[in-house]
């Protein structure tokens, strides 16, 4: 990708490659110059959200052209920079355009100072300056990076870029600071932070740099969009990474025994919003990484890894929390191999974390769903939801006095069906509602709910299951007798049958997880351990699909996806391994979707697909993240992330809760605008029925707390 220079003043002293062919104003000889390859291991937009470049004549500090400022991808602002990006500075010679004559190597500008600035909200956070003599023969490669270690190495406002006088600093600048205005280095006027250490401004000879070959920048391909372009998948390399056991030698160096064989190192960072492609799940938590190129940032001495001064200092300051190493075929990071992530210029099937939608090229496509509408009145707390009809739903929620109650929501009205309290208390935030089954001959709908009760006269404290017969005309509900459970249900679903409904639930007894099936009474007895349960690691999600051959899938906290024979509740022998807990399962038209995350609260999550016939994992769809960083792991504020799928127009649409609202993706990974947008939004429940999605909101202004719905605009 060409970074892009669009200023005619530059042509008088340097020729931008983007202009040379069109203008004919540059050399009558083979091109000579420098191609800058910009790279970074920081996370966009958490660390930087834009980059700027300023070129000055190193001899007199004269600014060449206008500063180039671009947003960093992924961005909706247009003309975003991906990494790596290239920009070519073509040498201009004194005799260019002189007609027939002997070519001279006399350059218009002998040496150029290049200033690369990393910006965050228009403020500088990194600064790297390099002075290079312009080559006279051939186009040469100069790599310029914005490393994580250099964050915090600069300050100042981007508005002063291009100035030789600084209003904020109150006067004329030193030559090394020409063009960058009031942006200053934390290391002083003539030094920059380079790989974590204050270093004099670099000086290089352009003719001594390696010749430029795009294959050495874009993963072996002429461009990042080429199908053959490769990238480094940090998530794959470090999925089973190990920590370096660091100590200090007598000289104070950070050292550790070197792993046996080939390996790749990565710096671990303090926690932040997880980003797919640069964050992995290790030891039950999300750890975000800054991988190192081979033999960069460390040396090998006598069987030990000796970390650089910059890394060792960053560890002591807490800027780096540790170092991990990965091994295997996927662990071979080199400067020629870009990262696979949402900011990568490698945009092909090899980057499994791409921004599929052209977020850096214009606005997002429109949503094929209606604006959200509230159902019922304000609800203080919603624990679970069971949609019944379009715009109508049964909810289990809390009251302002802390009681737990069942309500039926329709239009602008909430009908209170019953509450546990005040004499019998229900534990807030605990409970499940099974799907509502079709009406019987007397127009009564059936479901079941689980709650945790205490202080009930004649009943021990604990978890209970209740059958619910629902008359939606009035509406009213009657509850069956309480069926004791040995523990709360972590998942609940059902399969309607011609004569009876078969229920499925995941629960535990004394810490022993199990799946139970049958009638509601069977579910209760299974939890009481009077029926032989199928014992598995903790289940976090269930998906039941009716049809000629009913299907039941279980997502496990171990990351495994299991398919069951619903009749015998036996495992179909195709257990699929995984590394991230499965938090939610949903079915599309032809395949299933699994929401994977870290820990019970799902600090981050991503989406993969599986076959509804065999449970075989399919190639991953887009991972999910905050709105400003689209495909990446999804940060969640209070509750586990939620997933629902609606099929409209023959396309599966995925609704995923995140801390920035309710995100929408198409099955291809195409990003659509958020259905709900709100900072630190808390979407507690997301369910789909027919052509509508239902979601419970708690703290997502301007939406009031309660249940909302949105329906497809077309079938």
C-alpha positions, -999 to +999 in steps of 0.1 A: +000+000+000+013+034-009+012+058+020+005+086-005+020+120-011-002+146-026+016+179-026+033+195-056+059+214-036+076+181-030+083+176-067+108+205-068+132+186-046+121+150-044+100+130-068+072+110-052+069+077-071+031+081-072+037+112-094+066+102-115+048+083-142+021+108-146+040+141-146+072+132-165+088+160-145+114+137-129+144+118-140+156+110-176+174+081-160+166+050-141+149+059-109+169+063-077+155+069-043+143+053-011+112+034-003+102+037+033+084+007+048+064+017+078+056-010+104+044-013+140+037-038+167+014-014+186-023-019+188-046+004+169-064+025+181-055+018+217-019+029+213-020+051+182-049+061+159-029+081+133+005+085+119+023+116+104+054+120+083+074+152+078+103+156+054+130+183+057+162+192+040+188+179+065+212+207+054+191+237+063+159+223+080+137+235+051+104+217+052+098+197+020+061+196+011+033+195+035+031+171+065+014+139+056-012+128+083-033+097+079-055+077+102-043+042+111-064+013+099-089+001+107-107+035+105-138+049+090-121+082+082-108+072+048-073+070+033-061+049+063-026+036+066-021-002+070+010-018+082+034-023+065+028+007+042+054+020+017+061+055+004+088+062-021+110+092-022+126+095-056+159+114-059+158+146-080+190+155-098+201+189-109+203+180-146+168+163-147+149+177-177+180+192-193+177+174-226+206+156-242+235+159-219+258+139-196+239+128-165+252+142-132+249+128-097+244+162-083+212+159-062+187+187-056+186+176-019+216+157-007+201+144+025+166+143+039+154+141+075+124+118+079+102+123+109+077+096+117+052+105+144+027+082+161-004+101+171-032+094+196-061+119+196-039+144+177-012+142+204+022+128+197+031+096+215+062+085+195+088+102+174+114+087+152+138+108+131+162+094+105+186+114+083+194+096+050+216+106+021+195+103-010+207+074-033+221+081-067+216+045-081+186+024-077+157+024-052+166+012-017+146+000+013+145+018+046+124+002+073+109+027+098+089+013+128+067+025+156+076+000+183+056-006+215+087+001+235+088+037+222+053+047+233+055+078+255+086+089+237+071+121+224+046+148+232+030+178+215+001+186+192-002+175+156-015+210+147+021+223+148+034+198+122+052+215+094+062+246+114+097+259+119+085+280+148+065+266+177+038+287+193+037+262+222+074+263+227+076+301+222+102+305+194+124+292+166+132+255+167+165+237+165+173+224+130+166+188+141+131+199+151+122+218+119+090+206+105+077+190+137+067+222+154+059+218+191+063+180+190+092+171+213+111+140+221+112+128+256+150+123+250+158+158+240+162+178+208+188+155+192+177+121+204+147+099+200+135+069+219+145+039+197+135+004+209+131+018+244+164+036+247+173+073+241+194+073+209+210+100+187+191+107+155+200+079+131+220+087+100+223+063+071+237+063+035+209+056+011+232+038-015+243+014+012+207+003+021+194-030+006+176-027-028+138-024-025+118-055-033+082-055-023+084-092-016+106-084+014+079-061+028+046-078+020+052-114+031+068-127-002+043-110-025+043-079-046+014-064-025-005-073+006-037-080-013-020-107-034-033-142-025+003-153-019+011-126+007+019-143+040+016-129+075+027-138+110-003-151+131+007-142+167-025-159+180-015-192+164+022-190+174+016-180+210-016-200+217+005-224+239+033-200+247+055-204+278+070-177+300+107-169+299+121-173+335+139-140+337+167-132+361+195-106+362+232-113+357+260-096+375+260-067+350+222-062+355+212-076+322+178-094+319+186-130+310+168-164+307+177-199+296+171-201+258+145-225+247+157-256+228+153-253+190+137-225+170+115-200+188+099-166+186+097-141+215+069-117+224+067-090+250+036-091+272+018-059+279-004-046+307-040-054+301-060-033+277-089-039+253-081-072+237-073-071+200-075-101+178-043-111+162-021-096+189-038-110+221-040-146+232-055-166+260-028-178+283-033-192+318-070-184+317-065-147+309-060-125+279-024-114+273-017-089+246+017-092+229+043-073+210+062-100+191+099-096+183+116-103+150+142-130+151+173-118+170+159-083+174+158-071+210+179-099+224+212-118+219+220-154+224+251-159+247+262-191+262+228-208+260+210-177+275+188-151+260+201-116+269+174-090+265+182-055+252+186-026+275+153-012+263+133-043+270+149-048+304+142-012+314+106-015+302+102-046+324+115-027+354+091+002+347+061-021+342+057-011+306+064-047+298+050-074+321+070-103+309+083-122+279+069-154+264+081-177+237+063-197+211+075-227+191+064-246+160+059-241+123+038-210+128+065-193+149+089-176+125+087-138+128+110-119+105+110-083+093+097-096+059+066-111+075+039-086+084+015-093+113-019-109+107-043-085+124-069-059+116-043-033+108-023-055+085-019-046+048-021-084+042-057-086+032-063-122+019-073-156+032-040-160+051-049-132+074-077-147+095-082-114+113-090-091+084-112-061+082-135-076+055-156-044+052-138-015+037-137+004+069-109+026+058-125+035+025-158+050+035-190+046+055-203+012+066-231-004+046-266+002+059-283-021+084-311-043+070-329-040+104-354-016+119-343+009+145-345-006+180-379-003+198-385-008+235-409-035+247-428-030+279-418-005+306-385+002+323-371-030+337-345-026+365-328-059+358-333-086+332-318-120+339-331-140+309-355-136+280-378-160+260-393-144+229-429-155+222-441-135+192-428-106+173-426-077+198-436-099+227-415-118+252-414-134+286-387-121+310-372-132+342-360-101+360-356-081+392-378-055+408-367-022+423-371-038+458-348-067+448-374-093+443-373-116+412-403-119+390-417-132+358-432-106+334-448-106+300-438-077+278-460-065+249-460-032+231-456-004+257-469-026+286-453-050+311-476-076+327-464-088+361-471-125+362-457-133+396-428-128+419-407-147+444-408-124+474-410-109+499-415-140+520-395-162+496-364-145+482-348-152+448-311-146+444-307-116+420-292-122+386-295-160+388-319-179+366-328-193+332-359-195+310-363-224+286-376-216+251-414-211+250-430-241+234-460-238+209-495-235+223-515-266+230-551-272+222-563-248+249-540-221+237-515-224+266-478-220+260-453-239+281-419-232+293-398-236+325-377-213+346-349-219+372-343-196+402-322-197+433-345-193+464-338-186+501-359-178+532-388-199+519-410-214+546-408-252+545-382-252+516-344-255+519-324-227+504-312-237+469-319-238+432-354-248+419-371-255+386-407-244+378-429-254+349-447-223+336-480-225+317-486-192+299-518-178+286-507-149+264-542-136+257-547-121+291-517-127+298-514-149+329-492-177+341-494-205+365-464-222+381-459-258+388-445-272+420-409-264+428-384-291+416-352-289+435-319-286+416-285-293+430-270-262+414-278-233+390-283-241+354-255-228+332-275-235+300-310-245+291-328-255+259-354-278+246-367-298+215-404-298+210-419-331+200-451-344+186-463-356+220-439-342+245-411-317+248-376-329+256-356-305+278-318-302+281-299-284+308-263-281+320-258-280+357-235-294+384-237-313+416-209-307+441-188-293+414-194-322+391-207-308+358-232-328+337-259-325+310-294-337+319-322-345+295-358-356+295-389-341+312-386-313+337-387-339+365-358-357+348-338-325+347-343-321+385-335-357+392-304-356+371-291-327+392-299-347+423-277-375+409-305-401+410-301-406+372-267-414+356-256-381+341-232-377+313-202-362+330-182-336+311-161-305+317-182-275+327-207-268+300-213-231+290-236-234+260-263-257+246-279-257+211-308-279+202-321-281+166-353-299+157-358-318+124-359-354+111-326-360+130-327-338+161-293-323+170-278-313+203-245-294+206-227-285+238-200-259+241-175-266+269-155-242+291-124-262+279-131-249+244-144-283+231-175-286+209-194-318+214-223-332+194-248-355+212-274-380+202-304-363+219-322-396+223-295-415+241-275-384+252-244-401+241-215-383+224-212-386+187-175-395+184-162-362+169-150-342+199-134-311+186-106-295+206-104-258+214-083-235+235-109-208+244-141-215+264-172-217+244-196-191+258-225-192+233-238-213+204-263-202+177-275-218+144-276-201+110-292-214+079-266-240+071-239-238+098-234-231+135-216-202+151-196-205+183-186-175+205-154-183+222-139-163+251-116-162+281-129-171+315-164-172+328-169-135+321-154-136+287-129-108+289-126-112+252-142-133+225-141-143+189-164-162+166-158-195+148-181-217+127-190-254+128-209-278+107-244-285+119-241-321+106-208-331+120-197-304+144-165-301+124-149-267+129-150-246+098-127-217+088-131-189+113-155-160+105-146-125+116-135-121+152-152-093+171-139-063+190-147-027+200-164-007+173-133+015+167-112-017+162-135-040+142-124-076+138-107-084+170-115-100+204-144-085+220-141-068+254-170-073+278-177-051+308-200-070+332-216-100+317-205-129+294-208-119+257-241-128+240-246-142+205-277-146+183-282-153+146-310-141+123-312-153+087-327-127+064-325-125+026-306-158+027-278-143+047-269-151+084-266-120+105-247-123+138-256-101+167-228-099+193-228-079+226-197-058+233-188-030+257-195-006+229-230-019+222-246-045+200-225-053+169-238-068+137-218-089+112-228-109+081-218-145+079-190-135+055-175-113+081-188-081+066-191-055+093-223-036+096-230-006+118-238-013+155-275-018+162-268-002+196-238+021+201-227+031+236-195+034+255-193+006+282-228-006+272-240-036+291-261-060+269-272-087+293-292-110+270-295-114+232-321-137+217-335-142+182-369-155+171-381-156+135-372-122+120-365-103+151-337-099+177-344-091+213-318-077+237-318-065+273-300-032+280-285-021+313-266+012+310-264+021+274-275+057+271-296+071+254-315+038+256-334+032+288-328+000+307-351-028+297-359-050+267-356-038+231-362-054+198-353-049+161-367-068+131-355-075+096-367-049+070-373-077+045-380-114+048 
